[in-house]
Amino acid sequence: MPVYVYETVPHTPGEAPQRFEVRQSMAEAPLTSHPESGAPVRRVLTGGLVTFTHGAAGGTTGTPAMPQGGCGAGCACAH
């Protein structure tokens, strides 16, 4: 099951949201409230960085460029 990142929705300007992780099935609906406090929450979209290279015609090739140094800890990609 994937782990999703959520954060509380601040009520006042300058209030910092609190982040937490929840292991959920992809079929489960996103949380709308904090499991312990009941405060309203939103799911945070997380992901990797993808850079597209330009082809000879000036358009993108759709092929992501590999960052120098690999793509992260534990990467099993063939570089």
DSSP file (Angstrom, degrees, kcal/mol; ACC not computed):
  #  RESIDUE AA STRUCTURE BP1 BP2  ACC     N-H-->O    O-->H-N    N-H-->O    O-->H-N    TCO  KAPPA ALPHA  PHI   PSI    X-CA   Y-CA   Z-CA
    1    1 A M              0   0    0      0, 0.0    24,-0.2     0, 0.0     2,-0.0   0.000 360.0 360.0 360.0 140.0    0.0    0.0    0.0
    2    2 A P        -     0   0    0      0, 0.0    22,-2.1     0, 0.0     2,-0.5  -0.325 360.0-127.4 -72.8 157.8    1.3    3.5   -0.8
    3    3 A V  E     -A   23   0A   0     20,-0.2     2,-0.3    -2,-0.0    20,-0.2  -0.933  24.8-159.1-105.9 124.8    2.1    6.1    1.8
    4    4 A Y  E     -A   22   0A   0     18,-3.2    18,-2.5    -2,-0.5     2,-0.5  -0.812  10.1-135.7-106.1 146.3    0.3    9.4    1.3
    5    5 A V  E     +AB  21  44A   0     39,-0.6    39,-3.2    -2,-0.3     2,-0.3  -0.864  26.1 179.6-100.4 131.0    1.4   12.8    2.8
    6    6 A Y  E     -AB  20  43A   0     14,-3.0    14,-2.3    -2,-0.5     2,-0.3  -0.860   9.3-162.8-123.1 160.1   -1.3   15.0    4.3
    7    7 A E  E     -AB  19  42A   0     35,-2.3    35,-2.3    -2,-0.3    12,-0.2  -0.994  26.1-108.5-141.9 149.1   -1.1   18.4    6.0
    8    8 A T  E     - B   0  41A   0     10,-1.8    33,-0.3    -2,-0.3    25,-0.0  -0.408  35.4-114.9 -70.7 151.7   -3.6   20.3    8.2
    9    9 A V        -     0   0    0     31,-2.4    -1,-0.1     8,-0.1     7,-0.1  -0.806  32.7-123.6 -89.9 117.3   -5.3   23.3    6.6
   10   10 A P        -     0   0    0      0, 0.0     4,-0.0     0, 0.0     6,-0.0  -0.319  16.0-159.8 -62.8 141.5   -4.2   26.5    8.5
   11   11 A H  S    S+     0   0    0      1,-0.1    -2,-0.0     2,-0.1     0, 0.0   0.734  74.2  35.6 -91.5 -27.0   -7.0   28.6   10.0
   12   12 A T  S >  S-     0   0    0      1,-0.0     3,-1.8     0, 0.0    -1,-0.1  -0.914  95.3 -91.3-128.3 153.0   -5.1   31.8   10.2
   13   13 A P  T 3  S+     0   0    0      0, 0.0     3,-0.1     0, 0.0    -2,-0.1  -0.370 113.2  23.1 -60.1 138.6   -2.5   33.5    8.1
   14   14 A G  T 3  S+     0   0    0      1,-0.3     2,-0.4    -2,-0.0     0, 0.0   0.264  87.5 131.6  88.1 -12.4    1.0   32.6    9.3
   15   15 A E    <   -     0   0    0     -3,-1.8    -1,-0.3     1,-0.1     0, 0.0  -0.602  55.8-131.8 -74.1 129.1   -0.1   29.3   10.9
   16   16 A A        -     0   0    0     -2,-0.4     2,-0.1    -3,-0.1    -8,-0.1  -0.657  16.9-123.9 -84.2 133.0    2.1   26.5    9.8
   17   17 A P        -     0   0    0      0, 0.0     2,-0.5     0, 0.0    -8,-0.1  -0.433  19.8-128.7 -70.8 150.8    0.4   23.3    8.5
   18   18 A Q        -     0   0    0     -2,-0.1   -10,-1.8     2,-0.0     2,-0.3  -0.896  22.4-149.2-101.8 126.8    1.4   20.1   10.3
   19   19 A R  E     +A    7   0A   0     -2,-0.5     2,-0.3   -12,-0.2   -12,-0.2  -0.710  22.4 163.5 -97.9 147.4    2.4   17.2    7.9
   20   20 A F  E     -A    6   0A   0    -14,-2.3   -14,-3.0    -2,-0.3     2,-0.3  -0.972  28.4-123.6-153.8 162.4    1.9   13.5    8.5
   21   21 A E  E     -A    5   0A   0     -2,-0.3     2,-0.4   -16,-0.2   -16,-0.2  -0.858  18.5-170.9-114.2 146.5    1.9   10.3    6.6
   22   22 A V  E     -A    4   0A   0    -18,-2.5   -18,-3.2    -2,-0.3     2,-0.7  -0.998  20.6-136.2-136.9 131.2   -0.8    7.7    6.2
   23   23 A R  E     +A    3   0A   0     -2,-0.4     2,-0.3   -20,-0.2   -20,-0.2  -0.797  41.6 162.7 -86.3 118.6   -0.6    4.2    4.6
   24   24 A Q        -     0   0    0    -22,-2.1     2,-0.1    -2,-0.7    -2,-0.0  -0.951  42.0-107.6-137.0 153.6   -3.7    3.8    2.5
   25   25 A S    >   -     0   0    0     -2,-0.3     3,-1.1   -24,-0.2     0, 0.0  -0.495  32.4-121.1 -71.9 150.9   -5.0    1.6   -0.3
   26   26 A M  T 3  S+     0   0    0      1,-0.2    -1,-0.1    -2,-0.1     0, 0.0   0.753 113.8  59.4 -65.6 -22.2   -5.3    3.4   -3.7
   27   27 A A  T 3  S+     0   0    0      2,-0.1    -1,-0.2     0, 0.0     2,-0.1   0.660  86.4  97.0 -80.3 -16.5   -9.0    2.5   -3.6
   28   28 A E  S <  S-     0   0    0     -3,-1.1     3,-0.1     1,-0.1    -4,-0.1  -0.448  81.9-112.2 -74.0 145.7   -9.6    4.4   -0.4
   29   29 A A        -     0   0    0     -2,-0.1    -1,-0.1     1,-0.1     3,-0.1  -0.458  41.8 -94.7 -71.0 148.0  -10.9    8.0   -0.5
   30   30 A P        -     0   0    0      0, 0.0    -1,-0.1     0, 0.0     2,-0.0  -0.293  46.7 -99.9 -61.2 149.4   -8.5   10.7    0.6
   31   31 A L        -     0   0    0      1,-0.1    12,-0.2    -3,-0.1     3,-0.1  -0.369  30.2-172.3 -66.6 149.4   -8.7   11.8    4.2
   32   32 A T  S    S+     0   0    0      1,-0.3     9,-1.6    10,-0.1     2,-0.3   0.486  71.1  34.3-116.3 -13.8  -10.7   15.0    5.0
   33   33 A S  B    S-C   40   0B   0      7,-0.3    -1,-0.3   -25,-0.0     6,-0.1  -0.983  92.2 -93.8-142.0 153.5   -9.8   15.3    8.7
   34   34 A H     >  -     0   0    0      5,-3.0     4,-1.6    -2,-0.3     7,-0.0  -0.438  34.1-131.7 -64.2 132.4   -6.8   14.4   10.9
   35   35 A P  T  4 S+     0   0    0      0, 0.0    -1,-0.1     0, 0.0     0, 0.0   0.771 101.1  27.5 -60.6 -26.7   -7.3   10.9   12.4
   36   36 A E  T  4 S+     0   0    0      3,-0.1    -2,-0.0     0, 0.0     0, 0.0   0.851 132.3  28.2-102.1 -45.6   -6.5   12.1   15.9
   37   37 A S  T  4 S-     0   0    0      2,-0.1     0, 0.0     3,-0.0     0, 0.0   0.709  89.1-131.7 -94.1 -20.7   -7.4   15.8   16.2
   38   38 A G     <  +     0   0    0     -4,-1.6     3,-0.1     1,-0.3    -1,-0.0   0.467  53.5 149.8  82.1   0.8  -10.2   16.0   13.6
   39   39 A A        -     0   0    0     -6,-0.1    -5,-3.0     1,-0.1    -1,-0.3  -0.350  57.4 -94.9 -65.4 147.0   -8.7   19.1   12.0
   40   40 A P  B     -C   33   0B   0      0, 0.0   -31,-2.4     0, 0.0     2,-0.3  -0.377  50.6-172.6 -63.9 141.8   -9.4   19.5    8.3
   41   41 A V  E     -B    8   0A   0     -9,-1.6     2,-0.3   -33,-0.3   -33,-0.2  -0.882  17.2-154.2-132.9 163.0   -6.6   18.2    6.1
   42   42 A R  E     -B    7   0A   0    -35,-2.3   -35,-2.3    -2,-0.3     2,-0.3  -0.980  28.0-111.4-134.6 149.4   -5.5   18.1    2.5
   43   43 A R  E     -B    6   0A   0     -2,-0.3     2,-0.5   -37,-0.2   -37,-0.3  -0.629  28.3-138.1 -81.3 138.3   -3.4   15.5    0.6
   44   44 A V  E     -B    5   0A   0    -39,-3.2   -39,-0.6    -2,-0.3     2,-0.5  -0.842  12.8-133.4 -98.0 126.5    0.0   16.8   -0.5
   45   45 A L        +     0   0    0     -2,-0.5     2,-0.3   -41,-0.1   -41,-0.0  -0.684  31.3 178.0 -80.7 127.1    1.1   15.8   -4.0
   46   46 A T        +     0   0    0     -2,-0.5     2,-0.3   -41,-0.0   -41,-0.0  -0.883  11.7 129.6-125.4 158.0    4.7   14.6   -4.0
   47   47 A G        -     0   0    0     -2,-0.3     2,-0.1     0, 0.0    -2,-0.0  -0.982  47.3 -69.6 175.0-178.7    6.8   13.2   -6.7
   48   48 A G        -     0   0    0     -2,-0.3     2,-0.5     1,-0.1    23,-0.0  -0.309  45.4-101.4 -90.3 173.8   10.1   13.3   -8.6
   49   49 A L        -     0   0    0     -2,-0.1     2,-0.4     2,-0.0    -1,-0.1  -0.834  33.4-169.2 -97.7 129.7   11.6   15.8  -10.9
   50   50 A V        -     0   0    0     -2,-0.5     2,-0.5    16,-0.1    16,-0.1  -0.984   2.7-166.2-122.3 129.7   11.5   15.1  -14.6
   51   51 A T  E     -D   65   0C   0     14,-0.5    14,-3.2    -2,-0.4     2,-0.4  -0.960  10.8-148.0-114.9 129.1   13.4   17.2  -17.2
   52   52 A F  E     -D   64   0C   0     -2,-0.5     2,-0.2    12,-0.2    -2,-0.0  -0.778   9.3-140.8 -98.7 141.4   12.6   16.9  -20.8
   53   53 A T  E     -     0   0C   0     10,-1.0     8,-1.9    -2,-0.4     9,-0.4  -0.641  18.9-117.2 -95.8 157.1   15.2   17.3  -23.5
   54   54 A H  E     -D   60   0C   0     -2,-0.2     6,-0.2     6,-0.2     5,-0.1  -0.774  23.6-139.9 -97.3 137.4   14.6   19.1  -26.8
   55   55 A G    >   -     0   0    0      4,-3.5     3,-1.5    -2,-0.4    -1,-0.1  -0.206  35.9 -90.0 -83.1-179.9   14.8   17.3  -30.2
   56   56 A A  T 3  S+     0   0    0      1,-0.3    -1,-0.1     2,-0.1    -2,-0.0   0.799 125.2  56.7 -64.0 -30.3   16.4   18.6  -33.4
   57   57 A A  T 3  S-     0   0    0      2,-0.1    -1,-0.3     1,-0.1     3,-0.1   0.469 119.9-106.5 -83.1  -0.4   13.1   20.1  -34.5
   58   58 A G  S <  S+     0   0    0     -3,-1.5     2,-0.1     1,-0.4    -2,-0.1   0.332  85.7 111.1  94.7  -8.0   12.8   22.2  -31.3
   59   59 A G  S    S-     0   0    0      1,-0.1    -4,-3.5    -5,-0.1    -1,-0.4  -0.431  77.0 -91.1 -91.6 171.3   10.0   20.1  -29.8
   60   60 A T  E     -D   54   0C   0     -6,-0.2    -6,-0.2    -2,-0.1    -1,-0.1  -0.596  21.7-148.0 -82.1 146.0   10.3   17.9  -26.7
   61   61 A T  E     -     0   0C   0     -8,-1.9    -1,-0.1    -2,-0.2    -7,-0.1   0.657  32.1-126.3 -84.9 -17.2   11.2   14.3  -27.3
   62   62 A G  E    S+     0   0C   0     -9,-0.4    -8,-0.1     1,-0.3    -2,-0.1   0.501  71.9 124.3  82.3   3.1    9.2   13.1  -24.3
   63   63 A T  E     -     0   0C   0    -10,-0.3   -10,-1.0     0, 0.0    -1,-0.3  -0.870  61.6-130.2 -99.8 116.5   12.3   11.3  -23.0
   64   64 A P  E     -D   52   0C   0      0, 0.0     2,-0.4     0, 0.0   -12,-0.2  -0.382  18.3-127.2 -65.4 141.1   13.2   12.4  -19.5
   65   65 A A  E     -D   51   0C   0    -14,-3.2   -14,-0.5    -2,-0.1     0, 0.0  -0.734  23.2-121.0 -86.1 135.5   16.9   13.3  -18.9
   66   66 A M        -     0   0    0     -2,-0.4     5,-0.1   -16,-0.1     3,-0.1  -0.614  27.5-120.1 -76.7 130.2   18.6   11.5  -16.1
   67   67 A P    >   -     0   0    0      0, 0.0     3,-1.3     0, 0.0     2,-0.1  -0.384  36.5 -96.5 -66.3 148.9   19.9   13.9  -13.4
   68   68 A Q  T 3  S+     0   0    0      1,-0.2     0, 0.0     3,-0.1     0, 0.0  -0.424 110.7  32.0 -65.7 139.6   23.7   13.7  -12.9
   69   69 A G  T 3  S-     0   0    0     -2,-0.1     3,-0.3    -3,-0.1    -1,-0.2   0.530 123.4 -79.2  91.2   7.1   24.6   11.4  -10.0
   70   70 A G    <   -     0   0    0     -3,-1.3     3,-0.1     1,-0.2     0, 0.0  -0.404  54.7 -71.8  95.3-174.5   21.6    9.1  -10.5
   71   71 A C  S    S-     0   0    0      1,-0.4     2,-0.2    -2,-0.1    -1,-0.2   0.118  88.7 -62.3-113.6  21.1   18.0    9.4   -9.5
   72   72 A G  S >  S-     0   0    0     -3,-0.3     3,-1.5     3,-0.1    -1,-0.4  -0.547  74.8 -34.7 128.4 171.6   18.2    9.0   -5.8
   73   73 A A  T 3  S+     0   0    0      1,-0.3    -3,-0.0    -2,-0.2     0, 0.0  -0.394 124.3  14.6 -64.7 135.2   19.1    6.7   -2.9
   74   74 A G  T 3  S+     0   0    0      1,-0.2    -1,-0.3    -2,-0.1     2,-0.1   0.639  85.6 166.7  76.6  14.8   18.4    3.0   -3.7
   75   75 A C    <   -     0   0    0     -3,-1.5    -1,-0.2     1,-0.1    -3,-0.1  -0.402  23.5-171.6 -65.8 134.0   18.0    3.6   -7.4
   76   76 A A        +     0   0    0     -2,-0.1    -1,-0.1    -5,-0.1     2,-0.1   0.199  42.5 127.2-109.9  13.6   18.0    0.5   -9.4
   77   77 A C        -     0   0    0      1,-0.1     2,-0.7     2,-0.0    -6,-0.1  -0.355  64.1-121.6 -70.1 149.5   18.1    2.2  -12.8
   78   78 A A              0   0    0      1,-0.1    -1,-0.1    -2,-0.1    -2,-0.1  -0.851 360.0 360.0 -89.8 118.1   20.7    1.4  -15.4
   79   79 A H              0   0    0     -2,-0.7    -1,-0.1   -13,-0.0    -9,-0.1   0.424 360.0 360.0 -97.3 360.0   22.6    4.6  -16.1
